[in-house]
Amino acid sequence: MEILAALFIDSIDLRSVPGPSTRIDLTGVQFSAVAPTPPPLVWSPHLVVIVHAPADDKGSAALEVVYTRDGEQIARNVQPLQVEPGKFNYRLVRAELEFPDYGSIEARCRLDMGAETVVPYTLLPALDDQTATSGEQ
């Protein structure tokens, strides 16, 4: 089984099209967001992980997502994943991440202790906060 994509998103919708086939509509793909209030705060972005199981695959694995800041683990999620061999599936992962200040984290995604797919995410100050922080008027 392999990770095809891992992205922070606003929402995901699945729809059938002739074939039969399935379309995955992702909206609001993002790698950063403006904080609604100054830190410290808890932020919970939605991460979608899309996986594929080859036809000869067993079809099951453990999906692990470790969130890190400056190389240090701040949250972790592990969940079983079933994918019919030859098909695709996805999982939504939502962690409550503490941000003591503005900055970046990384979501490190892997299946069964395999290779990591790393997705960065940055919490930004609002323009008003940037101006106040830099001392400009």
DSSP file (Angstrom, degrees, kcal/mol; ACC not computed):
  #  RESIDUE AA STRUCTURE BP1 BP2  ACC     N-H-->O    O-->H-N    N-H-->O    O-->H-N    TCO  KAPPA ALPHA  PHI   PSI    X-CA   Y-CA   Z-CA
    1    1 A M              0   0    0      0, 0.0     2,-0.3     0, 0.0    52,-0.2   0.000 360.0 360.0 360.0 147.1    0.0    0.0    0.0
    2    2 A E  E     -A   52   0A   0     50,-2.4    50,-2.4   108,-0.1     2,-0.5  -0.983 360.0-116.2-140.7 150.7    1.3    3.5   -0.7
    3    3 A I  E     -A   51   0A   0     -2,-0.3    48,-0.3    48,-0.2     3,-0.1  -0.745  25.7-179.6 -82.6 123.9    0.4    7.1    0.1
    4    4 A L  E     -     0   0A   0     46,-3.0     2,-0.3    -2,-0.5    47,-0.2   0.803  66.9  -6.7 -90.7 -35.7   -0.5    9.0   -3.1
    5    5 A A  E     -A   50   0A   0     45,-1.5    45,-3.0     2,-0.0    -1,-0.4  -0.986  48.7-168.5-159.3 149.8   -1.2   12.4   -1.5
    6    6 A A  E     +A   49   0A   0     -2,-0.3     2,-0.3    43,-0.2    43,-0.2  -0.940  26.5 159.7-142.7 121.1   -1.5   14.1    1.9
    7    7 A L  E     -A   48   0A   0     41,-2.2    41,-3.0    -2,-0.3     2,-0.4  -0.986  42.4-119.1-143.8 147.1   -2.9   17.6    2.0
    8    8 A F  E     +AB  47  30A   0     22,-0.7    22,-2.6    -2,-0.3     2,-0.3  -0.774  48.4 171.4 -83.7 133.6   -4.5   20.0    4.5
    9    9 A I  E     -A   46   0A   0     37,-2.6    37,-0.7    -2,-0.4    19,-0.2  -0.875  46.2-135.9-139.9 165.8   -8.0   20.8    3.2
   10   10 A D  S    S-     0   0    0     17,-2.6     2,-0.3     1,-0.3    18,-0.2   0.835  87.3 -15.0 -87.0 -44.5  -11.3   22.5    4.1
   11   11 A S  E     -D   27   0B   0     16,-1.7    16,-2.4    35,-0.1     2,-0.4  -0.988  52.1-146.6-157.4 164.5  -13.5   19.7    2.7
   12   12 A I  E     -D   26   0B   0     -2,-0.3     2,-0.4    14,-0.2    14,-0.2  -0.998  13.6-175.6-136.0 137.0  -13.7   16.6    0.6
   13   13 A D  E     -D   25   0B   0     12,-2.3    12,-3.5    -2,-0.4     2,-0.4  -0.997  10.5-153.6-133.8 138.9  -16.5   15.3   -1.5
   14   14 A L  E     +D   24   0B   0     -2,-0.4     2,-0.3    10,-0.2    10,-0.2  -0.908  17.1 177.0-109.8 139.8  -16.8   12.0   -3.4
   15   15 A R  E     -D   23   0B   0      8,-2.3     8,-3.4    -2,-0.4     2,-0.3  -0.998  25.0-125.0-142.9 146.5  -19.0   11.6   -6.4
   16   16 A S  E     -D   22   0B   0     -2,-0.3     6,-0.2     6,-0.2     3,-0.0  -0.660  25.7-176.6 -88.4 144.0  -19.7    8.9   -8.9
   17   17 A V  E  >  -D   21   0B   0      4,-2.5     4,-2.1    -2,-0.3    -2,-0.0  -0.893  42.5 -68.9-131.2 163.9  -19.3    9.4  -12.6
   18   18 A P  T  4 S+     0   0    0      0, 0.0    -1,-0.1     0, 0.0     4,-0.0  -0.154 110.7  52.8 -53.6 144.9  -20.0    7.0  -15.5
   19   19 A G  T  4 S-     0   0    0      1,-0.2     2,-0.1     2,-0.1     3,-0.0  -0.220 126.6 -85.9 152.8 -57.0  -17.8    4.0  -15.7
   20   20 A P  T  4 S+     0   0    0      0, 0.0     2,-0.3     0, 0.0    -1,-0.2   0.594  89.6 145.0 -72.8 146.5  -18.4    3.4  -12.8
   21   21 A S  E  <  -D   17   0B   0     -4,-2.1    -4,-2.5    -2,-0.1     2,-0.4  -0.941  39.6-131.6-145.3 163.4  -15.7    5.7  -11.5
   22   22 A T  E     -D   16   0B   0     -2,-0.3     2,-0.4    -6,-0.2    -6,-0.2  -0.962  10.0-156.1-124.4 139.7  -15.3    8.0   -8.5
   23   23 A R  E     -D   15   0B   0     -8,-3.4    -8,-2.3    -2,-0.4     2,-0.6  -0.922   7.0-150.4-111.4 140.3  -14.2   11.6   -8.4
   24   24 A I  E     -D   14   0B   0     -2,-0.4     2,-0.7   -10,-0.2   -10,-0.2  -0.952  10.2-161.9-110.3 116.1  -12.6   13.1   -5.3
   25   25 A D  E     -D   13   0B   0    -12,-3.5   -12,-2.3    -2,-0.6     2,-0.5  -0.884   6.8-170.9-101.3 115.4  -13.3   16.8   -5.0
   26   26 A L  E     -D   12   0B   0     -2,-0.7     2,-0.4   -14,-0.2   -14,-0.2  -0.894   3.8-170.0-104.5 132.3  -10.9   18.6   -2.6
   27   27 A T  E     +D   11   0B   0    -16,-2.4   -17,-2.6    -2,-0.5   -16,-1.7  -0.936  61.7  18.1-122.6 148.5  -11.6   22.2   -1.7
   28   28 A G        -     0   0    0     -2,-0.4    -1,-0.2   -19,-0.2     2,-0.1   0.860  69.4-172.5  67.9  37.6   -9.5   24.7    0.2
   29   29 A V        +     0   0    0     -3,-0.2     2,-0.3   -20,-0.2   -20,-0.2  -0.453  19.5 171.9 -61.5 132.2   -6.2   22.9   -0.2
   30   30 A Q  B     -B    8   0A   0    -22,-2.6   -22,-0.7    -2,-0.1     3,-0.1  -0.981  45.6-171.2-148.8 153.6   -3.8   24.8    2.1
   31   31 A F  S    S+     0   0    0     -2,-0.3    91,-1.7     1,-0.2     2,-0.3   0.279  84.4  22.1-123.7   2.5   -0.3   24.9    3.5
   32   32 A S  E     -e  122   0C   0     89,-0.2     2,-0.3   -24,-0.1    -1,-0.2  -0.978  59.5-167.7-159.3 165.6   -1.0   27.9    5.8
   33   33 A A  E     -e  123   0C   0     89,-2.0    91,-3.3    -2,-0.3     2,-0.5  -0.984  29.5-109.4-154.8 154.4   -3.8   29.8    7.5
   34   34 A V  E     -e  124   0C   0     -2,-0.3    92,-0.1    89,-0.2    89,-0.1  -0.754  41.2-115.8 -86.2 130.4   -4.2   33.1    9.4
   35   35 A A        -     0   0    0     89,-3.1    91,-0.2    -2,-0.5    -1,-0.0  -0.412  12.1-141.1 -65.5 137.7   -4.8   32.6   13.1
   36   36 A P  S    S+     0   0    0      0, 0.0    -1,-0.1     0, 0.0    -2,-0.0   0.764  87.2  12.4 -72.3 -23.8   -8.2   33.8   14.2
   37   37 A T  S    S-     0   0    0     89,-0.0     4,-0.0     0, 0.0     0, 0.0  -0.952  98.0 -84.7-142.8 159.6   -6.7   35.2   17.5
   38   38 A P  S    S-     0   0    0      0, 0.0    63,-0.0     0, 0.0     0, 0.0  -0.360  70.5 -62.2 -63.2 148.7   -3.2   35.8   18.6
   39   39 A P  S    S+     0   0    0      0, 0.0     2,-0.1     0, 0.0    63,-0.1  -0.257  97.7  75.5 -66.2 160.9   -1.4   32.8   20.1
   40   40 A P  S    S+     0   0    0      0, 0.0     2,-0.3     0, 0.0    58,-0.0   0.430  77.1 130.5 -77.6 148.6   -1.3   30.8   22.2
   41   41 A L  E     -I   99   0D   0     58,-1.8    58,-3.3    -2,-0.1     2,-0.5  -0.980  56.5-113.5-157.7 165.1   -4.2   28.9   20.7
   42   42 A V  E     -I   98   0D   0     -2,-0.3     2,-0.4    56,-0.2    56,-0.2  -0.926  32.2-170.7-105.7 129.4   -5.3   25.4   19.6
   43   43 A W  E     -I   97   0D   0     54,-2.9    54,-3.0    -2,-0.5    52,-0.0  -0.954  10.6-166.4-123.5 139.3   -5.7   24.9   15.9
   44   44 A S        -     0   0    0     -2,-0.4    52,-0.1    52,-0.2     2,-0.1  -0.618  11.5-179.3-128.7  73.1   -7.2   21.8   14.2
   45   45 A P        -     0   0    0      0, 0.0    50,-0.7     0, 0.0     2,-0.5  -0.405  30.3-117.1 -70.6 150.7   -6.6   21.7   10.5
   46   46 A H  E     -AC   9  94A   0    -37,-0.7   -37,-2.6    48,-0.1     2,-0.5  -0.786  27.4-164.8 -91.4 125.3   -8.0   18.8    8.5
   47   47 A L  E     -AC   8  93A   0     46,-2.5    46,-3.1    -2,-0.5     2,-0.5  -0.934   1.4-161.0-108.6 129.3   -5.5   16.5    6.8
   48   48 A V  E     -AC   7  92A   0    -41,-3.0   -41,-2.2    -2,-0.5     2,-0.5  -0.941   1.7-165.0-110.1 134.2   -6.6   14.1    4.1
   49   49 A V  E     -AC   6  91A   0     42,-2.6    42,-1.9    -2,-0.5     2,-0.5  -0.977   5.1-160.8-118.6 119.3   -4.3   11.1    3.3
   50   50 A I  E     -AC   5  90A   0    -45,-3.0   -46,-3.0    -2,-0.5   -45,-1.5  -0.878  14.8-176.6-104.3 128.3   -5.1    9.3    0.0
   51   51 A V  E     -AC   3  89A   0     38,-2.8    38,-2.0    -2,-0.5     2,-0.4  -0.849  16.0-153.6-126.5 159.0   -3.8    5.8   -0.4
   52   52 A H  E     -AC   2  88A   0    -50,-2.4   -50,-2.4    -2,-0.3    36,-0.2  -0.992   4.4-155.2-131.3 138.6   -3.7    3.1   -3.1
   53   53 A A        -     0   0    0     34,-2.4    33,-2.9    -2,-0.4    34,-0.3  -0.965  23.4-130.3-111.8 117.3   -3.4   -0.7   -2.6
   54   54 A P    >   -     0   0    0      0, 0.0     3,-2.2     0, 0.0    32,-0.3  -0.173  31.5-100.8 -58.7 161.3   -1.9   -2.6   -5.6
   55   55 A A  T 3  S+     0   0    0      1,-0.3    -2,-0.0    30,-0.3    32,-0.0   0.785 123.9  47.6 -56.9 -30.4   -3.9   -5.6   -6.9
   56   56 A D  T 3  S+     0   0    0     30,-0.0    -1,-0.3    29,-0.0     2,-0.1   0.251  89.9 114.6 -96.5  13.1   -1.5   -8.0   -5.1
   57   57 A D  S <  S-     0   0    0     -3,-2.2    -4,-0.1     1,-0.1     0, 0.0  -0.444  73.7-125.1 -83.3 155.9   -1.5   -6.1   -1.7
   58   58 A K        -     0   0    0      2,-0.2    -1,-0.1    -2,-0.1     3,-0.1   0.737  40.9-132.0 -71.1 -23.3   -3.0   -7.5    1.5
   59   59 A G  S    S+     0   0    0      1,-0.2    24,-2.7    25,-0.1     2,-0.4   0.587  70.5  89.3  86.1  10.3   -5.2   -4.4    1.7
   60   60 A S  E     +F   82   0C   0     22,-0.2     2,-0.3     2,-0.0    22,-0.2  -0.998  40.3 145.4-141.4 147.0   -4.6   -3.4    5.3
   61   61 A A  E     -F   81   0C   0     20,-2.0    20,-2.7    -2,-0.4     2,-0.5  -0.967  45.7-102.4-162.2 169.3   -2.1   -1.2    7.1
   62   62 A A  E     -F   80   0C   0     -2,-0.3    50,-2.4    18,-0.2     2,-0.6  -0.933  29.6-149.1-103.4 125.3   -1.7    1.2   10.0
   63   63 A L  E     -FG  79 111C   0     16,-3.0    16,-2.3    -2,-0.5     2,-0.5  -0.849  16.8-172.2 -93.6 122.8   -1.7    4.8    9.1
   64   64 A E  E     -FG  78 110C   0     46,-2.8    46,-2.2    -2,-0.6     2,-0.5  -0.965   8.8-174.9-117.5 131.1    0.5    6.9   11.4
   65   65 A V  E     -FG  77 109C   0     12,-2.9    12,-2.4    -2,-0.5     2,-0.5  -0.983   3.9-172.2-124.4 119.3    0.6   10.7   11.4
   66   66 A V  E     -FG  76 108C   0     42,-2.4    42,-2.9    -2,-0.5     2,-0.5  -0.953  11.5-150.8-112.4 123.3    3.1   12.4   13.7
   67   67 A Y  E     -FG  75 107C   0      8,-2.6     7,-3.2    -2,-0.5     8,-1.4  -0.814  21.0-175.8 -94.0 129.3    2.9   16.2   14.0
   68   68 A T  E     -FG  73 106C   0     38,-2.6    38,-2.3    -2,-0.5     2,-0.4  -0.915  21.3-163.7-127.1 152.5    6.2   17.8   14.7
   69   69 A R  E >  S-F   72   0C   0      3,-2.5     3,-2.1    -2,-0.3    36,-0.1  -0.987  86.2 -13.4-131.4 122.7    7.5   21.3   15.5
   70   70 A D  T 3  S-     0   0    0     -2,-0.4     3,-0.1     1,-0.3    -1,-0.1   0.868 131.0 -53.7  52.7  39.2   11.2   21.9   15.2
   71   71 A G  T 3  S+     0   0    0      1,-0.2     2,-0.4    35,-0.0    -1,-0.3   0.401 115.0 116.0  80.9  -2.8   11.8   18.1   15.1
   72   72 A E  E <   -F   69   0C   0     -3,-2.1    -3,-2.5     1,-0.0    -1,-0.2  -0.857  69.9-115.8-105.3 133.6    9.8   17.5   18.3
   73   73 A Q  E     +F   68   0C   0     -2,-0.4    -5,-0.3    -5,-0.2     3,-0.1  -0.443  36.6 167.0 -67.0 130.5    6.6   15.5   18.4
   74   74 A I  E     +     0   0C   0     -7,-3.2     2,-0.3     1,-0.4    24,-0.2   0.551  67.3   2.8-117.3 -17.3    3.5   17.6   19.4
   75   75 A A  E     -F   67   0C   0     -8,-1.4    -8,-2.6    22,-0.1    -1,-0.4  -0.975  59.3-163.4-162.3 159.2    0.7   15.2   18.5
   76   76 A R  E     -F   66   0C   0     -2,-0.3     2,-0.4   -10,-0.2   -10,-0.2  -0.993   3.2-172.6-150.8 142.0    0.3   11.7   17.0
   77   77 A N  E     -F   65   0C   0    -12,-2.4   -12,-2.9    -2,-0.3     2,-0.4  -0.996   4.2-179.2-136.4 130.3   -2.6    9.7   15.4
   78   78 A V  E     +F   64   0C   0     -2,-0.4   -14,-0.2   -14,-0.2    -2,-0.0  -0.999  11.6 163.2-128.9 131.5   -2.6    6.0   14.5
   79   79 A Q  E     -F   63   0C   0    -16,-2.3   -16,-3.0    -2,-0.4     2,-0.1  -0.999  38.6-106.6-147.3 147.2   -5.5    4.3   12.8
   80   80 A P  E     -F   62   0C   0      0, 0.0     2,-0.4     0, 0.0   -18,-0.2  -0.409  32.9-157.6 -70.6 150.5   -6.1    1.1   10.9
   81   81 A L  E     -F   61   0C   0    -20,-2.7   -20,-2.0    -2,-0.1     2,-0.5  -0.993   8.3-168.2-135.0 126.1   -6.7    1.4    7.2
   82   82 A Q  E     +F   60   0C   0     -2,-0.4     2,-0.4   -22,-0.2   -22,-0.2  -0.959  10.2 172.9-114.2 130.5   -8.5   -1.0    4.9
   83   83 A V        -     0   0    0    -24,-2.7     6,-0.1    -2,-0.5     3,-0.1  -0.985  35.5-119.9-137.5 124.7   -8.2   -0.7    1.1
   84   84 A E    >   -     0   0    0     -2,-0.4     3,-2.2     4,-0.2   -31,-0.3  -0.454  47.2 -97.0 -61.4 128.5   -9.6   -3.3   -1.3
   85   85 A P  T 3  S+     0   0    0      0, 0.0   -30,-0.3     0, 0.0    -1,-0.1  -0.203 112.6  22.4 -51.3 134.0   -6.6   -4.5   -3.4
   86   86 A G  T 3  S+     0   0    0    -33,-2.9   -31,-0.2     1,-0.3     2,-0.2   0.420 113.3  91.9  87.7   0.7   -6.5   -2.6   -6.7
   87   87 A K    <   -     0   0    0     -3,-2.2   -34,-2.4   -34,-0.3    -1,-0.3  -0.548  67.9-120.5-119.6-178.0   -8.5    0.3   -5.2
   88   88 A F  E     +C   52   0A   0    -36,-0.2     2,-0.3    -2,-0.2   -36,-0.2  -0.819  26.2 170.7-120.0 159.2   -8.0    3.7   -3.5
   89   89 A N  E     -C   51   0A   0    -38,-2.0   -38,-2.8    -2,-0.3     2,-0.3  -0.944  14.0-147.8-155.6 174.3   -9.2    5.0   -0.1
   90   90 A Y  E     -C   50   0A   0     -2,-0.3     2,-0.4   -40,-0.2   -40,-0.2  -0.969   0.9-154.2-145.4 161.0   -8.7    8.0    2.1
   91   91 A R  E     -C   49   0A   0    -42,-1.9   -42,-2.6    -2,-0.3     2,-0.5  -0.998  12.7-140.6-135.6 141.3   -8.6    8.9    5.7
   92   92 A L  E     -C   48   0A   0     -2,-0.4     2,-0.5   -44,-0.2   -44,-0.2  -0.866  18.8-168.3 -97.0 134.4   -9.2   12.3    7.4
   93   93 A V  E     +C   47   0A   0    -46,-3.1   -46,-2.5    -2,-0.5     2,-0.5  -0.991   6.8 179.4-126.1 124.9   -6.9   13.1   10.3
   94   94 A R  E     +C   46   0A   0     -2,-0.5     2,-0.4   -48,-0.2   -48,-0.1  -0.972   3.0 179.5-130.9 118.2   -7.7   15.9   12.6
   95   95 A A        -     0   0    0    -50,-0.7     2,-0.9    -2,-0.5   -18,-0.0  -0.880  32.0-124.3-115.3 149.3   -5.4   16.8   15.5
   96   96 A E        -     0   0    0     -2,-0.4     2,-0.5   -52,-0.1   -52,-0.2  -0.837  36.8-165.2 -91.0 107.3   -5.7   19.6   18.1
   97   97 A L  E     -I   43   0D   0    -54,-3.0   -54,-2.9    -2,-0.9     2,-0.5  -0.829  13.2-138.8-103.7 126.4   -2.4   21.3   17.7
   98   98 A E  E     -I   42   0D   0     -2,-0.5   -56,-0.2   -56,-0.2     3,-0.1  -0.702  14.6-168.0 -83.5 128.1   -1.2   23.8   20.3
   99   99 A F  E     -I   41   0D   0    -58,-3.3   -58,-1.8    -2,-0.5     3,-0.1  -0.917  11.0-179.4-115.1 101.7    0.5   26.8   18.8
  100  100 A P  S    S-     0   0    0      0, 0.0     2,-0.3     0, 0.0    -1,-0.1   0.741  78.6  -3.8 -70.7 -20.6    2.3   28.8   21.5
  101  101 A D  S    S-     0   0    0     -3,-0.1    22,-0.1   -60,-0.1   -60,-0.1  -0.937  97.1 -69.5-155.6 171.8    3.3   31.3   18.8
  102  102 A Y  S    S+     0   0    0     -2,-0.3     2,-0.3   -63,-0.1    22,-0.2  -0.343  79.6  94.9 -62.9 152.8    3.0   31.7   15.1
  103  103 A G  E     - H   0 123C   0     20,-1.5    20,-3.2    -4,-0.0     2,-0.3  -0.963  64.3 -57.6 153.5-168.3    5.0   29.2   13.1
  104  104 A S  E     - H   0 122C   0     -2,-0.3     2,-0.3    18,-0.3   -34,-0.2  -0.774  29.0-176.7-114.6 150.8    5.2   26.0   11.2
  105  105 A I  E     - H   0 121C   0     16,-2.7    16,-2.2    -2,-0.3     2,-0.4  -0.839  18.6-136.3-127.8 169.9    4.5   22.3   12.0
  106  106 A E  E     -GH  68 120C   0    -38,-2.3   -38,-2.6    -2,-0.3     2,-0.6  -0.997   3.2-146.2-129.4 138.5    4.9   19.2    9.8
  107  107 A A  E     -GH  67 119C   0     12,-2.8    12,-2.4    -2,-0.4     2,-0.7  -0.925  16.1-160.4 -99.2 117.2    2.6   16.3    9.5
  108  108 A R  E     -GH  66 118C   0    -42,-2.9   -42,-2.4    -2,-0.6     2,-0.4  -0.877  12.7-171.0-104.4 107.6    4.7   13.2    8.9
  109  109 A C  E     +GH  65 117C   0      8,-2.9     8,-2.6    -2,-0.7     2,-0.3  -0.799  12.8 155.9-105.3 136.7    2.5   10.5    7.4
  110  110 A R  E     -G   64   0C   0    -46,-2.2   -46,-2.8    -2,-0.4     2,-0.5  -0.993  33.9-130.3-155.7 159.2    3.5    6.8    6.9
  111  111 A L  E >  S-G   63   0C   0      4,-0.4     3,-1.9    -2,-0.3   -48,-0.2  -0.946  85.7 -17.4-112.0 128.1    2.0    3.3    6.4
  112  112 A D  T 3  S-     0   0    0    -50,-2.4    -1,-0.2    -2,-0.5   -49,-0.1   0.855 125.1 -54.3  46.0  47.8    3.3    0.4    8.5
  113  113 A M  T 3  S+     0   0    0    -51,-0.3    -1,-0.3    -3,-0.1     3,-0.1   0.713 107.4 135.3  64.4  21.9    6.5    2.2    9.5
  114  114 A G    <   -     0   0    0     -3,-1.9    -1,-0.1     1,-0.2    -2,-0.1   0.104  61.5 -37.4 -83.6-160.0    7.4    2.8    5.8
  115  115 A A        -     0   0    0      1,-0.1    -4,-0.4    -5,-0.1     2,-0.3  -0.261  66.2-117.7 -63.1 147.6    8.6    6.0    4.1
  116  116 A E        -     0   0    0     -6,-0.1     2,-0.5    -3,-0.1    -6,-0.2  -0.658  13.1-155.7 -92.0 143.4    7.3    9.3    5.3
  117  117 A T  E     - H   0 109C   0     -8,-2.6    -8,-2.9    -2,-0.3     2,-0.5  -0.989  22.5-154.7-108.9 120.4    5.2   11.8    3.3
  118  118 A V  E     - H   0 108C   0     -2,-0.5   -10,-0.2   -10,-0.2  -112,-0.1  -0.858  13.0-174.2-107.7 127.6    5.8   15.2    5.0
  119  119 A V  E     - H   0 107C   0    -12,-2.4   -12,-2.8    -2,-0.5     2,-0.2  -0.971  13.8-147.2-122.2 117.3    3.3   18.0    4.7
  120  120 A P  E     - H   0 106C   0      0, 0.0     2,-0.3     0, 0.0   -14,-0.2  -0.487  13.9-174.6 -82.3 154.2    4.1   21.5    6.2
  121  121 A Y  E     - H   0 105C   0    -16,-2.2   -16,-2.7    -2,-0.2     2,-0.4  -0.964   5.0-162.4-148.6 131.0    1.6   23.8    7.7
  122  122 A T  E     -eH  32 104C   0    -91,-1.7   -89,-2.0    -2,-0.3     2,-0.6  -0.954  11.5-147.9-121.9 131.9    2.1   27.4    8.9
  123  123 A L  E     -eH  33 103C   0    -20,-3.2   -20,-1.5    -2,-0.4   -89,-0.2  -0.877  26.7-164.0 -96.0 122.4    0.0   29.5   11.2
  124  124 A L  E     -e   34   0C   0    -91,-3.3   -89,-3.1    -2,-0.6     2,-0.2  -0.730  18.2-115.3-109.7 151.9    0.3   33.1   10.2
  125  125 A P        -     0   0    0      0, 0.0     2,-0.0     0, 0.0    -1,-0.0  -0.526  38.9-103.1 -77.4 153.6   -0.6   36.4   12.0
  126  126 A A    >>  -     0   0    0    -91,-0.2     4,-2.2    -2,-0.2     3,-0.5  -0.364  38.1-104.0 -66.3 157.6   -3.3   38.6   10.5
  127  127 A L  H 3> S+     0   0    0      1,-0.3     4,-2.2     2,-0.2     5,-0.2   0.868 124.3  55.0 -53.9 -39.0   -1.9   41.7    8.7
  128  128 A D  H 3> S+     0   0    0      1,-0.2     4,-2.1     2,-0.2    -1,-0.3   0.890 108.8  48.1 -61.0 -39.6   -2.9   43.9   11.6
  129  129 A D  H <> S+     0   0    0     -3,-0.5     4,-2.6     2,-0.2    -2,-0.2   0.871 109.1  53.3 -68.9 -36.9   -0.8   41.6   13.9
  130  130 A Q  H  X S+     0   0    0     -4,-2.2     4,-2.3     2,-0.2     6,-0.2   0.915 110.4  47.2 -63.6 -43.1    2.2   41.7   11.5
  131  131 A T  H  X>S+     0   0    0     -4,-2.2     5,-1.1     2,-0.2     4,-0.8   0.923 114.1  46.5 -64.9 -44.6    2.1   45.5   11.5
  132  132 A A  H  <5S+     0   0    0     -4,-2.1     3,-0.4     1,-0.2    -2,-0.2   0.889 113.6  49.6 -65.4 -38.9    1.9   45.7   15.3
  133  133 A T  H  <5S+     0   0    0     -4,-2.6    -1,-0.2     1,-0.2    -2,-0.2   0.877 110.5  48.9 -68.4 -38.3    4.6   43.1   15.8
  134  134 A S  H  <5S-     0   0    0     -4,-2.3    -1,-0.2    -5,-0.2    -2,-0.2   0.605 109.3-121.8 -80.4 -10.0    7.1   44.8   13.4
  135  135 A G  T  <5 +     0   0    0     -4,-0.8    -3,-0.2    -3,-0.4     2,-0.2   0.503  64.4 139.4  84.4   3.9    6.5   48.2   15.1
  136  136 A E      <       0   0    0     -5,-1.1    -1,-0.3    -6,-0.2    -2,-0.1  -0.501 360.0 360.0 -81.1 152.3    5.3   49.9   11.9
  137  137 A Q              0   0    0     -2,-0.2    -1,-0.1    -3,-0.1    -5,-0.1   0.383 360.0 360.0-106.6 360.0    2.5   52.3   11.9
